[in-house]
Amino acid sequence: MLQVVQAYDRAPITEIETDDEAALERKLQAAEAVFKDRDNWLKPHQRIAILRKLAGLLEARRDHFAMQIAREGGKPLPDAIVEANRAVDGIHNAADELRNFAGREIPMGLSAAAADRWAFTTKEPIGIVAAISAFNHPLNLIVHQVAPAIAVGCPVIVKPAGTTPLSCIDFVKLVHEAGLPEAWCQTFVPAETALAEKFATDPRIAFLSFIGSAKVGWHLHSKLAHGARSALEHGGVAPAIVDRSADLDAIIEPIVKGGYYHAGQVCVSTQRIYVHDAIINDFTERLVARVKKLRTGDPTLKDTEVGPLIIPKEADRVASWIDEAVKGGARLATGGKRLSETTLEPTVLIDPDPAARISSEEVFGPVVAIYRYSKLDDAIARANSLPVAFQASIFAQDIDVAMRAANRLDASAVMVNDPTSFRVDWMPFAGRRVSGYGTGGIPYTMHDMTQEKMILLKRR
């Protein structure tokens, strides 16, 4: 049995049954059986109808899911409501995408050998999808992995994070209630970690969707069956550059949201802020004043802005990184105190050493660091100095500065006057280098979960 507790106070919520090796085998066999039965694959209009019904069922239970996200995951309730709403929209997004999800004509007749022929491609589901998800968006990440699989016709087995399994389990129940046969979408809650690797690397798995640490993701990627594809979403140490032309009245709030949303437990959370010499004092004063006002506490309360870390061990780690940075010469502008077993004061550090972990590794906690610069290209070079690369920001009213930074920042997406954490569910979302592999975002995931088949007709 797996005990699920509230992230904030560690109070028990419930216990759920776990899956052993025999259960995994049953689930894989069921998924394999329905995928091999081509005559009974669901037609696109049937999959659209299921997704539309699923969106309606989820919308009707939005408040249940939002509170569950707050309890098991520790996300403040206002943000949990946003997550539930996004999940509903994401399901519609997958259904909408099917209207234009098609192959293409391959030109023939371009040589004598290709005369009198007509060729086109169709899209086919790639096969069984293994989806391994993360705790920080326990509903919407599941939607990002499951809804595309349903849309394109792949059987999917989804493993939620062990700390936040309830939203996934409840969501999959709604999938079945919407009309998708159980074998096409199953949950997997392993009794031991080794089973998760066995699941991901089973030769029957055609596509691995992994959201989590780079260490685990790249290890699984290296062990995939031959021919299997993968999409890996890891993390970053997201940089934001604040130019002297930035509108300080407009940017403090989005930067604070980018750094402290879900207590910084987001793969594109703003962590390193490079601020021009001419405005650094004013910027720092304003940022620190706003951070001091953030309401930290019980995520189930409507006015909480910063909730807990997911487990006490993570709070221990983040606190140790803060201490290390301060001992190494950083100035603690605000925060740094432990409020409870899982909560920390939102923290701002000034000029930590570039070698400190807070400067070089993903903190995944409510901490941002401010560094000064005088030349834009120096700030860009420092922003690009790490092996991770995901999303980045430039805050500037000077269009030349904005465009130069957008062109030169090593990132999969550069936000101009928006925080590094900005995301909508239909946009491409991808880490570069250590930060990931493949491209997320519902339409992009649908593409990756299919393979093209060319059909050629020869005229008699």
C-alpha positions as CSV (number, residue, x, y, z in Angstrom):
1,M,0.0,0.0,0.0
2,L,1.1,3.6,-0.7
3,Q,0.2,6.2,1.9
4,V,-0.7,9.6,0.3
5,V,-0.3,12.6,2.6
6,Q,-0.9,16.4,2.4
7,A,2.2,18.2,1.3
8,Y,1.7,21.0,3.7
9,D,1.3,19.3,7.1
10,R,2.0,15.6,6.2
11,A,-1.5,14.7,7.4
12,P,-2.7,11.4,5.8
13,I,-5.2,11.6,3.0
14,T,-5.6,7.9,2.0
15,E,-3.9,4.7,1.1
16,I,-3.9,3.2,-2.3
17,E,-3.0,-0.2,-3.6
18,T,0.3,-0.5,-5.6
19,D,1.1,-2.7,-8.6
20,D,3.5,-5.6,-8.6
21,E,5.3,-7.1,-11.5
22,A,2.3,-9.4,-12.3
23,A,0.0,-6.4,-12.5
24,L,2.4,-4.6,-14.8
25,E,2.5,-7.6,-17.1
26,R,-1.3,-7.7,-17.2
27,K,-1.5,-4.1,-18.1
28,L,1.1,-4.4,-20.9
29,Q,-0.7,-7.4,-22.3
30,A,-4.0,-5.6,-22.3
31,A,-2.5,-2.6,-24.1
32,E,-0.8,-4.8,-26.6
33,A,-3.9,-6.8,-27.3
34,V,-6.1,-3.7,-28.2
35,F,-3.3,-2.1,-30.2
36,K,-2.8,-5.3,-32.3
37,D,-6.6,-5.5,-33.0
38,R,-6.6,-3.0,-35.8
39,D,-10.2,-3.8,-36.9
40,N,-11.4,-2.4,-33.6
41,W,-9.3,0.8,-33.4
42,L,-11.5,3.7,-32.5
43,K,-12.2,6.0,-35.4
44,P,-11.2,9.7,-35.1
45,H,-14.8,10.8,-34.6
46,Q,-15.1,8.4,-31.7
47,R,-11.9,9.6,-30.1
48,I,-13.1,13.2,-30.5
49,A,-16.4,12.4,-28.9
50,I,-14.6,10.7,-25.9
51,L,-12.3,13.7,-25.5
52,R,-15.3,16.1,-25.6
53,K,-17.2,14.1,-23.0
54,L,-14.0,13.8,-20.9
55,A,-13.6,17.6,-20.9
56,G,-17.1,18.1,-19.7
57,L,-16.7,15.5,-16.9
58,L,-13.5,17.1,-15.8
59,E,-15.0,20.6,-15.8
60,A,-17.9,19.4,-13.7
61,R,-15.4,18.2,-11.1
62,R,-13.0,21.1,-11.3
63,D,-13.3,22.1,-7.7
64,H,-12.7,18.5,-6.5
65,F,-9.5,18.3,-8.6
66,A,-8.3,21.8,-7.6
67,M,-8.6,21.0,-3.9
68,Q,-6.9,17.6,-4.4
69,I,-4.0,19.3,-6.2
70,A,-3.7,21.7,-3.3
71,R,-3.7,18.8,-0.7
72,E,-1.5,16.2,-2.3
73,G,0.8,18.5,-4.3
74,G,0.9,21.6,-2.1
75,K,0.0,24.1,-4.9
76,P,-1.9,27.1,-3.6
77,L,-5.6,26.8,-4.3
78,P,-6.0,29.7,-6.7
79,D,-3.2,28.2,-8.9
80,A,-4.7,24.8,-8.5
81,I,-8.0,26.1,-10.0
82,V,-6.0,27.5,-12.9
83,E,-4.4,24.1,-13.4
84,A,-7.7,22.3,-13.5
85,N,-9.1,24.9,-16.0
86,R,-6.0,24.4,-18.2
87,A,-6.5,20.6,-18.1
88,V,-10.0,21.0,-19.4
89,D,-8.8,23.3,-22.2
90,G,-6.0,20.9,-23.0
91,I,-8.4,18.0,-23.6
92,H,-10.3,20.3,-26.0
93,N,-7.0,21.2,-27.6
94,A,-6.3,17.5,-28.4
95,A,-9.7,17.0,-29.9
96,D,-9.5,20.2,-32.0
97,E,-6.1,19.2,-33.4
98,L,-7.6,16.1,-34.9
99,R,-9.5,18.3,-37.4
100,N,-6.3,19.2,-39.2
101,F,-4.2,16.1,-38.2
102,A,-3.3,14.6,-41.6
103,G,-0.6,13.3,-43.9
104,R,0.5,14.9,-47.1
105,E,0.9,14.2,-50.8
106,I,4.4,13.0,-52.0
107,P,5.0,14.4,-55.5
108,M,5.4,11.8,-58.2
109,G,6.1,12.2,-61.9
110,L,9.2,14.2,-61.2
111,S,11.2,11.6,-63.1
112,A,10.4,9.0,-65.8
113,A,10.7,6.3,-63.2
114,A,8.1,7.9,-61.0
115,A,5.5,8.5,-63.8
116,D,1.9,7.4,-63.5
117,R,2.0,7.2,-59.7
118,W,0.2,8.9,-56.9
119,A,1.6,8.8,-53.3
120,F,0.5,10.2,-50.0
121,T,1.1,9.6,-46.3
122,T,-1.2,8.8,-43.5
123,K,-0.5,9.1,-39.8
124,E,-0.7,6.0,-37.6
125,P,-0.4,5.7,-33.8
126,I,3.1,4.7,-32.9
127,G,2.1,2.0,-30.3
128,I,2.0,1.7,-26.5
129,V,2.9,4.9,-24.6
130,A,4.6,4.7,-21.2
131,A,3.9,8.0,-19.5
132,I,5.9,8.8,-16.3
133,S,4.8,12.0,-14.8
134,A,5.8,14.5,-12.1
135,F,4.3,15.9,-8.9
136,N,4.3,19.6,-9.6
137,H,1.3,19.6,-12.0
138,P,-0.4,16.4,-10.9
139,L,-3.4,16.8,-13.2
140,N,-2.3,19.0,-16.2
141,L,0.9,17.0,-16.8
142,I,-1.2,13.9,-17.0
143,V,-3.5,15.5,-19.5
144,H,-0.4,16.5,-21.6
145,Q,0.7,12.9,-21.7
146,V,-2.7,11.1,-21.9
147,A,-4.9,13.3,-24.1
148,P,-2.5,13.2,-27.1
149,A,-2.3,9.4,-26.8
150,I,-6.1,9.1,-26.8
151,A,-6.4,11.6,-29.7
152,V,-4.1,9.7,-32.0
153,G,-5.1,6.2,-30.9
154,C,-2.2,5.0,-28.8
155,P,-2.8,2.8,-25.7
156,V,-1.3,4.6,-22.7
157,I,-0.2,3.5,-19.3
158,V,0.5,6.4,-17.0
159,K,2.6,6.3,-13.9
160,P,2.0,9.3,-11.6
161,A,4.5,10.6,-9.1
162,G,4.4,8.6,-5.9
163,T,3.7,11.7,-3.9
164,T,0.7,12.8,-6.0
165,P,-1.1,9.8,-7.5
166,L,-4.7,10.8,-6.6
167,S,-5.4,13.3,-9.4
168,C,-4.1,10.9,-12.0
169,I,-6.2,8.0,-10.7
170,D,-9.3,10.1,-10.5
171,F,-8.6,11.5,-14.0
172,V,-8.2,8.1,-15.6
173,K,-11.5,7.0,-14.0
174,L,-13.1,9.9,-15.9
175,V,-11.4,8.8,-19.1
176,H,-13.2,5.4,-18.7
177,E,-16.5,7.1,-17.8
178,A,-16.1,9.2,-21.0
179,G,-16.2,5.9,-23.0
180,L,-12.6,4.9,-23.6
181,P,-12.2,1.1,-22.9
182,E,-10.0,0.5,-19.9
183,A,-7.2,-1.2,-21.8
184,W,-6.6,2.0,-23.8
185,C,-5.7,4.0,-20.7
186,Q,-4.4,2.5,-17.5
187,T,-2.6,3.7,-14.4
188,F,0.5,2.1,-13.0
189,V,1.6,2.7,-9.4
190,P,4.6,0.5,-8.8
191,A,5.4,-1.1,-5.5
192,E,9.1,-0.5,-6.0
193,T,11.3,1.9,-8.1
194,A,12.9,-0.9,-10.1
195,L,9.4,-1.7,-11.6
196,A,9.2,1.8,-13.1
197,E,12.4,1.2,-15.1
198,K,11.1,-2.2,-16.1
199,F,7.9,-0.5,-17.3
200,A,9.6,2.2,-19.3
201,T,12.1,0.0,-21.0
202,D,9.8,-3.0,-21.8
203,P,10.2,-3.9,-25.5
204,R,6.5,-3.5,-26.0
205,I,6.7,0.3,-25.2
206,A,6.9,2.3,-28.4
207,F,7.0,5.8,-26.9
208,L,8.3,7.0,-23.5
209,S,6.9,10.3,-22.2
210,F,9.0,11.2,-19.2
211,I,8.7,14.3,-16.9
212,G,11.2,14.5,-14.1
213,S,14.9,14.7,-13.2
214,A,17.6,14.7,-15.9
215,K,19.5,11.9,-14.2
216,V,16.5,9.5,-14.3
217,G,15.3,10.6,-17.7
218,W,18.6,10.2,-19.5
219,H,19.2,6.8,-17.8
220,L,15.8,5.5,-19.0
221,H,16.4,7.0,-22.5
222,S,19.7,5.0,-22.7
223,K,17.8,1.8,-22.0
224,L,14.9,2.1,-24.3
225,A,14.0,-0.8,-26.7
226,H,15.4,-0.4,-30.2
227,G,13.1,1.8,-32.3
228,A,11.3,3.3,-29.3
229,R,10.9,7.1,-29.2
230,S,11.0,9.3,-26.2
231,A,10.2,12.8,-25.0
232,L,12.1,13.9,-21.9
233,E,11.2,17.0,-20.0
234,H,13.7,17.9,-17.3
235,G,14.5,21.2,-15.7
236,G,16.6,24.3,-16.0
237,V,18.1,27.2,-14.1
238,A,16.0,29.8,-15.9
239,P,17.6,33.2,-16.5
240,A,16.0,36.5,-16.8
241,I,17.7,39.7,-18.0
242,V,16.4,43.1,-16.8
243,D,17.7,45.9,-19.1
244,R,18.0,49.5,-18.0
245,S,15.0,50.3,-20.3
246,A,12.7,47.9,-18.5
247,D,9.5,49.3,-17.0
248,L,9.9,48.5,-13.3
249,D,6.3,49.4,-12.6
250,A,5.2,46.6,-14.9
251,I,7.7,43.8,-14.4
252,I,8.0,43.2,-10.7
253,E,4.8,41.2,-10.4
254,P,5.5,38.9,-13.3
255,I,9.0,38.3,-12.2
256,V,7.8,37.4,-8.7
257,K,5.2,35.1,-10.2
258,G,7.9,33.5,-12.3
259,G,10.1,32.9,-9.4
260,Y,7.7,31.8,-6.6
261,Y,4.8,30.2,-8.4
262,H,4.3,26.8,-6.7
263,A,7.2,27.6,-4.4
264,G,9.5,27.6,-7.4
265,Q,8.8,23.9,-8.1
266,V,8.5,24.5,-11.9
267,C,11.0,23.4,-14.5
268,V,11.1,26.9,-16.0
269,S,10.9,28.8,-12.7
270,T,12.9,32.1,-12.8
271,Q,16.0,31.5,-10.8
272,R,18.8,33.8,-12.1
273,I,18.0,37.5,-12.6
274,Y,20.7,39.6,-14.3
275,V,20.0,43.3,-13.7
276,H,21.7,46.3,-15.3
277,D,23.9,48.4,-13.0
278,A,21.8,51.6,-13.7
279,I,18.7,50.1,-12.1
280,I,19.8,47.3,-9.8
281,N,19.2,49.2,-6.6
282,D,15.7,50.3,-7.5
283,F,14.8,46.9,-8.9
284,T,16.1,45.0,-5.9
285,E,14.3,47.3,-3.5
286,R,11.0,46.8,-5.3
287,L,11.4,43.0,-5.8
288,V,12.3,42.4,-2.1
289,A,9.4,44.5,-0.9
290,R,7.0,42.5,-3.0
291,V,8.5,39.1,-2.0
292,K,8.2,40.1,1.7
293,K,4.5,40.5,1.2
294,L,3.9,37.0,-0.3
295,R,1.6,35.0,1.8
296,T,3.1,31.6,2.6
297,G,1.2,28.8,4.3
298,D,-1.6,26.3,3.9
299,P,-2.2,25.8,0.1
300,T,-5.9,25.0,0.6
301,L,-6.6,28.6,1.7
302,K,-7.8,31.0,-0.9
303,D,-5.3,33.8,-0.1
304,T,-2.1,31.6,0.0
305,E,0.4,32.6,-2.6
306,V,3.4,30.3,-1.7
307,G,2.8,26.8,-0.4
308,P,5.1,24.0,0.8
309,L,7.9,22.0,-0.8
310,I,6.6,18.5,-1.8
311,I,8.5,16.6,1.0
312,P,10.6,17.6,4.0
313,K,13.7,16.3,2.4
314,E,13.3,18.9,-0.4
315,A,12.9,21.7,2.1
316,D,16.1,20.5,3.9
317,R,18.0,20.6,0.6
318,V,16.8,24.1,-0.5
319,A,17.6,25.5,3.0
320,S,21.1,24.0,2.8
321,W,21.7,25.6,-0.7
322,I,20.6,29.0,0.8
323,D,23.1,28.6,3.7
324,E,25.8,27.5,1.3
325,A,25.3,30.6,-0.8
326,V,25.3,33.0,2.2
327,K,28.5,31.4,3.6
328,G,30.1,31.8,0.1
329,G,29.5,35.6,0.1
330,A,25.9,36.1,-1.1
331,R,23.8,38.7,0.7
332,L,20.5,37.5,2.1
333,A,18.0,40.2,1.1
334,T,15.0,38.5,2.5
335,G,13.7,35.1,3.6
336,G,15.9,32.1,4.3
337,K,14.0,30.9,7.4
338,R,12.3,27.5,7.8
339,L,8.6,28.1,8.6
340,S,7.6,24.4,9.0
341,E,8.7,20.9,8.1
342,T,7.9,21.6,4.4
343,T,7.7,25.4,4.1
344,L,10.4,28.0,3.6
345,E,10.2,31.8,3.5
346,P,10.4,33.1,-0.1
347,T,14.1,34.1,-0.4
348,V,16.1,36.6,-2.4
349,L,19.9,36.3,-2.6
350,I,22.2,39.0,-4.0
351,D,25.3,38.1,-6.0
352,P,25.9,34.5,-4.9
353,D,29.1,33.0,-6.2
354,P,28.8,31.6,-9.8
355,A,30.0,28.2,-8.5
356,A,27.3,28.0,-5.7
357,R,24.6,25.5,-6.4
358,I,22.0,28.3,-6.3
359,S,23.8,29.8,-9.3
360,S,24.5,26.6,-11.2
361,E,21.8,24.0,-10.4
362,E,18.1,23.9,-10.5
363,V,16.9,24.9,-7.0
364,F,13.2,23.8,-7.4
365,G,12.4,26.0,-4.4
366,P,11.2,29.5,-3.5
367,V,14.5,31.2,-4.2
368,V,15.8,33.7,-6.7
369,A,19.2,35.2,-7.1
370,I,20.1,38.7,-8.4
371,Y,23.3,39.5,-10.2
372,R,24.5,42.8,-11.7
373,Y,25.8,43.5,-15.1
374,S,26.9,46.5,-17.2
375,K,27.1,45.0,-20.7
376,L,24.2,43.1,-22.3
377,D,26.5,40.6,-24.0
378,D,28.1,39.8,-20.6
379,A,24.6,39.0,-19.1
380,I,23.7,36.9,-22.1
381,A,27.0,34.9,-21.8
382,R,26.4,34.3,-18.1
383,A,22.8,33.3,-18.8
384,N,24.1,30.8,-21.4
385,S,26.9,29.4,-19.3
386,L,25.2,26.3,-17.9
387,P,24.7,22.9,-19.6
388,V,20.9,23.3,-19.1
389,A,18.8,25.4,-21.5
390,F,15.0,25.8,-21.4
391,Q,13.1,29.1,-21.3
392,A,14.5,32.5,-20.7
393,S,13.3,36.1,-20.4
394,I,14.4,39.6,-21.4
395,F,12.7,42.6,-19.8
396,A,13.3,45.7,-21.9
397,Q,11.4,48.6,-23.6
398,D,14.4,49.1,-26.0
399,I,13.5,46.9,-29.0
400,D,17.1,46.6,-30.1
401,V,18.1,45.2,-26.7
402,A,15.1,42.9,-26.6
403,M,15.8,41.5,-30.1
404,R,19.5,41.1,-29.5
405,A,18.8,39.1,-26.3
406,A,16.1,37.0,-27.9
407,N,18.4,36.1,-30.8
408,R,21.4,35.2,-28.6
409,L,19.9,33.6,-25.5
410,D,20.4,29.8,-25.6
411,A,16.8,28.8,-24.9
412,S,14.0,26.9,-26.6
413,A,11.8,30.0,-25.9
414,V,12.6,33.5,-25.0
415,M,9.9,35.6,-23.4
416,V,10.1,39.4,-23.9
417,N,8.5,41.2,-20.9
418,D,7.0,37.9,-19.6
419,P,8.5,35.5,-17.0
420,T,10.4,32.4,-17.9
421,S,7.5,30.3,-16.5
422,F,5.0,31.5,-19.1
423,R,3.3,28.6,-20.9
424,V,0.1,27.9,-22.8
425,D,-0.7,24.3,-23.6
426,W,-0.7,24.5,-27.4
427,M,2.8,26.1,-27.7
428,P,6.0,24.1,-28.2
429,F,7.7,23.4,-24.8
430,A,11.1,21.8,-24.8
431,G,14.4,21.7,-22.9
432,R,17.6,21.8,-24.9
433,R,20.8,19.7,-24.1
434,V,20.6,18.4,-20.5
435,S,17.2,20.0,-20.1
436,G,15.3,17.6,-22.3
437,Y,14.7,15.8,-25.6
438,G,11.8,16.2,-28.0
439,T,9.1,18.8,-27.9
440,G,6.1,19.0,-25.5
441,G,2.9,20.8,-26.0
442,I,-0.3,18.9,-27.0
443,P,-0.1,19.3,-30.8
444,Y,3.6,18.5,-30.8
445,T,3.2,15.4,-28.6
446,M,0.4,14.2,-30.9
447,H,2.9,14.4,-33.8
448,D,5.5,12.5,-31.9
449,M,3.1,9.8,-30.9
450,T,2.4,9.0,-34.6
451,Q,4.4,7.7,-37.5
452,E,3.8,8.3,-41.2
453,K,3.1,5.6,-43.6
454,M,3.4,6.2,-47.4
455,I,0.9,4.7,-49.7
456,L,1.7,4.6,-53.4
457,L,-0.8,3.9,-56.2
458,K,0.4,3.0,-59.7
459,R,-1.9,3.6,-62.7
460,R,-2.4,0.6,-65.0
